[in-house]
């Protein structure tokens, strides 16, 4: 095992080993919504035949319900990602604000004794 805890191959490293390692590293920093974006066109293509089912209304309703559930999950995940982005932005903004304005620029702090307690 190496420093990351990954199992090293016994023999020479194969192309498959490098491919799986790259997938693991890419998956570590990509959010789930990235993969859902790729699933949207696939689901839309697979759902297209459902709109031509005029003979069985129950089957059409089932396909439409599944499509709406999928789209609801996509919207929910997008809302969670937006809130996460806003939370990170707010924390970075506060951190920058404190880094800029937390310096003690009062004249008492420039003295060699340090800040004085006023009584």
ZADO-1210 file (C-alpha; in nm, 4 decimals, padded with zeros to 6 digits):
<atoms>
<atom x="00.0000" y="00.0000" z="00.0000" code="UNK" pos="1"/>
<atom x="00.1166" y="00.3509" z="-00.0712" code="UNK" pos="2"/>
<atom x="00.0745" y="00.6686" z="00.1342" code="UNK" pos="3"/>
<atom x="-00.2877" y="00.7149" z="00.0148" code="UNK" pos="4"/>
<atom x="-00.3878" y="00.3664" z="00.1226" code="UNK" pos="5"/>
<atom x="-00.4203" y="00.2376" z="-00.2345" code="UNK" pos="6"/>
<atom x="-00.3176" y="-00.1175" z="-00.3050" code="UNK" pos="7"/>
<atom x="-00.0174" y="-00.1354" z="-00.5344" code="UNK" pos="8"/>
<atom x="-00.0178" y="-00.4089" z="-00.8000" code="UNK" pos="9"/>
<atom x="00.2181" y="-00.7018" z="-00.7503" code="UNK" pos="10"/>
<atom x="00.3550" y="-00.6870" z="-01.1033" code="UNK" pos="11"/>
<atom x="00.3807" y="-00.4076" z="-01.3557" code="UNK" pos="12"/>
<atom x="00.1026" y="-00.1518" z="-01.3621" code="UNK" pos="13"/>
<atom x="-00.1480" y="-00.2169" z="-01.6372" code="UNK" pos="14"/>
<atom x="-00.3555" y="00.0258" z="-01.8380" code="UNK" pos="15"/>
<atom x="-00.6640" y="-00.0913" z="-01.6498" code="UNK" pos="16"/>
<atom x="-00.4983" y="-00.0140" z="-01.3158" code="UNK" pos="17"/>
<atom x="-00.4138" y="00.3397" z="-01.4323" code="UNK" pos="18"/>
<atom x="-00.7671" y="00.3842" z="-01.5670" code="UNK" pos="19"/>
<atom x="-00.9280" y="00.2758" z="-01.2385" code="UNK" pos="20"/>
<atom x="-00.6910" y="00.4956" z="-01.0390" code="UNK" pos="21"/>
<atom x="-00.7834" y="00.7969" z="-01.2543" code="UNK" pos="22"/>
<atom x="-01.1541" y="00.7204" z="-01.2124" code="UNK" pos="23"/>
<atom x="-01.1157" y="00.7019" z="-00.8335" code="UNK" pos="24"/>
<atom x="-00.9293" y="01.0334" z="-00.8250" code="UNK" pos="25"/>
<atom x="-01.1834" y="01.2028" z="-01.0532" code="UNK" pos="26"/>
<atom x="-01.4746" y="01.0655" z="-00.8530" code="UNK" pos="27"/>
<atom x="-01.3276" y="01.2056" z="-00.5323" code="UNK" pos="28"/>
<atom x="-01.3723" y="01.5688" z="-00.6358" code="UNK" pos="29"/>
<atom x="-01.6755" y="01.5549" z="-00.8670" code="UNK" pos="30"/>
<atom x="-02.0178" y="01.6100" z="-00.7106" code="UNK" pos="31"/>
<atom x="-02.3059" y="01.3720" z="-00.7755" code="UNK" pos="32"/>
<atom x="-02.4838" y="01.6358" z="-00.9823" code="UNK" pos="33"/>
<atom x="-02.2054" y="01.6075" z="-01.2415" code="UNK" pos="34"/>
<atom x="-02.3075" y="01.2495" z="-01.3118" code="UNK" pos="35"/>
<atom x="-02.6770" y="01.3361" z="-01.3042" code="UNK" pos="36"/>
<atom x="-02.6169" y="01.5833" z="-01.5862" code="UNK" pos="37"/>
<atom x="-02.5019" y="01.2931" z="-01.8022" code="UNK" pos="38"/>
<atom x="-02.8047" y="01.0870" z="-01.6975" code="UNK" pos="39"/>
<atom x="-03.0598" y="01.3484" z="-01.8097" code="UNK" pos="40"/>
<atom x="-03.0178" y="01.2958" z="-02.1874" code="UNK" pos="41"/>
<atom x="-03.0115" y="00.9175" z="-02.1430" code="UNK" pos="42"/>
<atom x="-03.3364" y="00.9239" z="-01.9443" code="UNK" pos="43"/>
<atom x="-03.4997" y="01.1547" z="-02.1977" code="UNK" pos="44"/>
<atom x="-03.4060" y="00.9238" z="-02.4840" code="UNK" pos="45"/>
<atom x="-03.5288" y="00.6183" z="-02.2939" code="UNK" pos="46"/>
<atom x="-03.8528" y="00.7966" z="-02.1997" code="UNK" pos="47"/>
<atom x="-03.9393" y="00.8993" z="-02.5575" code="UNK" pos="48"/>
<atom x="-04.1213" y="00.5743" z="-02.6491" code="UNK" pos="49"/>
<atom x="-04.3509" y="00.6198" z="-02.3482" code="UNK" pos="50"/>
<atom x="-04.5179" y="00.9151" z="-02.5193" code="UNK" pos="51"/>
<atom x="-04.6351" y="00.6905" z="-02.8030" code="UNK" pos="52"/>
<atom x="-04.8222" y="00.4476" z="-02.5734" code="UNK" pos="53"/>
<atom x="-05.1810" y="00.5352" z="-02.6490" code="UNK" pos="54"/>
<atom x="-05.3267" y="00.1900" z="-02.5965" code="UNK" pos="55"/>
<atom x="-05.2356" y="00.1456" z="-02.2272" code="UNK" pos="56"/>
<atom x="-05.2997" y="00.4544" z="-02.0093" code="UNK" pos="57"/>
<atom x="-05.1731" y="00.2873" z="-01.6905" code="UNK" pos="58"/>
<atom x="-04.8375" y="00.2100" z="-01.8448" code="UNK" pos="59"/>
<atom x="-04.8159" y="00.5650" z="-01.9792" code="UNK" pos="60"/>
<atom x="-04.8954" y="00.7019" z="-01.6304" code="UNK" pos="61"/>
<atom x="-04.6276" y="00.4776" z="-01.4787" code="UNK" pos="62"/>
<atom x="-04.3628" y="00.5958" z="-01.7253" code="UNK" pos="63"/>
<atom x="-04.4643" y="00.9577" z="-01.6754" code="UNK" pos="64"/>
<atom x="-04.4552" y="00.9197" z="-01.2958" code="UNK" pos="65"/>
<atom x="-04.1063" y="00.7671" z="-01.3114" code="UNK" pos="66"/>
<atom x="-03.9909" y="01.0504" z="-01.5334" code="UNK" pos="67"/>
<atom x="-04.1297" y="01.3093" z="-01.2914" code="UNK" pos="68"/>
<atom x="-03.9651" y="01.1336" z="-00.9957" code="UNK" pos="69"/>
<atom x="-03.6308" y="01.1419" z="-01.1764" code="UNK" pos="70"/>
<atom x="-03.6708" y="01.5106" z="-01.2604" code="UNK" pos="71"/>
<atom x="-03.7713" y="01.5837" z="-00.8991" code="UNK" pos="72"/>
<atom x="-03.4535" y="01.4127" z="-00.7757" code="UNK" pos="73"/>
<atom x="-03.2510" y="01.6227" z="-01.0216" code="UNK" pos="74"/>
<atom x="-03.4135" y="01.9453" z="-00.8978" code="UNK" pos="75"/>
<atom x="-03.3635" y="01.8463" z="-00.5338" code="UNK" pos="76"/>
<atom x="-02.9961" y="01.7709" z="-00.5935" code="UNK" pos="77"/>
<atom x="-02.9542" y="02.1028" z="-00.7772" code="UNK" pos="78"/>
<atom x="-03.1062" y="02.2876" z="-00.4803" code="UNK" pos="79"/>
<atom x="-02.8723" y="02.1082" z="-00.2389" code="UNK" pos="80"/>
<atom x="-02.5729" y="02.1970" z="-00.4575" code="UNK" pos="81"/>
<atom x="-02.6845" y="02.5624" z="-00.4708" code="UNK" pos="82"/>
<atom x="-02.7132" y="02.5770" z="-00.0928" code="UNK" pos="83"/>
<atom x="-02.3704" y="02.4180" z="-00.0577" code="UNK" pos="84"/>
<atom x="-02.2190" y="02.6707" z="-00.2982" code="UNK" pos="85"/>
<atom x="-02.3847" y="02.9587" z="-00.1111" code="UNK" pos="86"/>
<atom x="-02.2603" y="02.8223" z="00.2227" code="UNK" pos="87"/>
<atom x="-01.9023" y="02.7934" z="00.0942" code="UNK" pos="88"/>
<atom x="-01.9201" y="03.1401" z="-00.0596" code="UNK" pos="89"/>
<atom x="-02.0507" y="03.2888" z="00.2656" code="UNK" pos="90"/>
<atom x="-01.7791" y="03.1231" z="00.4756" code="UNK" pos="91"/>
<atom x="-01.5053" y="03.2391" z="00.2354" code="UNK" pos="92"/>
<atom x="-01.6521" y="03.5894" z="00.2376" code="UNK" pos="93"/>
<atom x="-01.6532" y="03.5966" z="00.6187" code="UNK" pos="94"/>
<atom x="-01.3006" y="03.4573" z="00.6318" code="UNK" pos="95"/>
<atom x="-01.1786" y="03.7280" z="00.3926" code="UNK" pos="96"/>
<atom x="-01.3646" y="03.9956" z="00.5898" code="UNK" pos="97"/>
<atom x="-01.2041" y="03.8833" z="00.9159" code="UNK" pos="98"/>
<atom x="-00.8595" y="03.8599" z="00.7561" code="UNK" pos="99"/>
<atom x="-00.8862" y="04.2149" z="00.6257" code="UNK" pos="100"/>
<atom x="-01.0520" y="04.3890" z="00.9179" code="UNK" pos="101"/>
<atom x="-00.9270" y="04.1919" z="01.2176" code="UNK" pos="102"/>
<atom x="-00.5942" y="04.3735" z="01.2360" code="UNK" pos="103"/>
<atom x="-00.5547" y="04.5882" z="01.5405" code="UNK" pos="104"/>
<atom x="-00.4614" y="04.9280" z="01.3933" code="UNK" pos="105"/>
<atom x="-00.5075" y="05.1296" z="01.7100" code="UNK" pos="106"/>
<atom x="-00.2152" y="05.3534" z="01.8175" code="UNK" pos="107"/>
<atom x="-00.1862" y="05.1808" z="02.1574" code="UNK" pos="108"/>
<atom x="-00.0863" y="04.8550" z="01.9919" code="UNK" pos="109"/>
<atom x="00.2144" y="05.0213" z="01.8241" code="UNK" pos="110"/>
<atom x="00.3864" y="05.0763" z="02.1575" code="UNK" pos="111"/>
<atom x="00.6643" y="04.8331" z="02.2544" code="UNK" pos="112"/>
<atom x="00.4704" y="04.7146" z="02.5600" code="UNK" pos="113"/>
<atom x="00.1801" y="04.5936" z="02.3455" code="UNK" pos="114"/>
<atom x="-00.1846" y="04.6866" z="02.3890" code="UNK" pos="115"/>
<atom x="-00.2657" y="04.8591" z="02.7149" code="UNK" pos="116"/>
<atom x="-00.5648" y="04.7724" z="02.9311" code="UNK" pos="117"/>
<atom x="-00.7710" y="05.0842" z="02.9969" code="UNK" pos="118"/>
<atom x="-00.9158" y="05.0999" z="03.3474" code="UNK" pos="119"/>
</atoms>
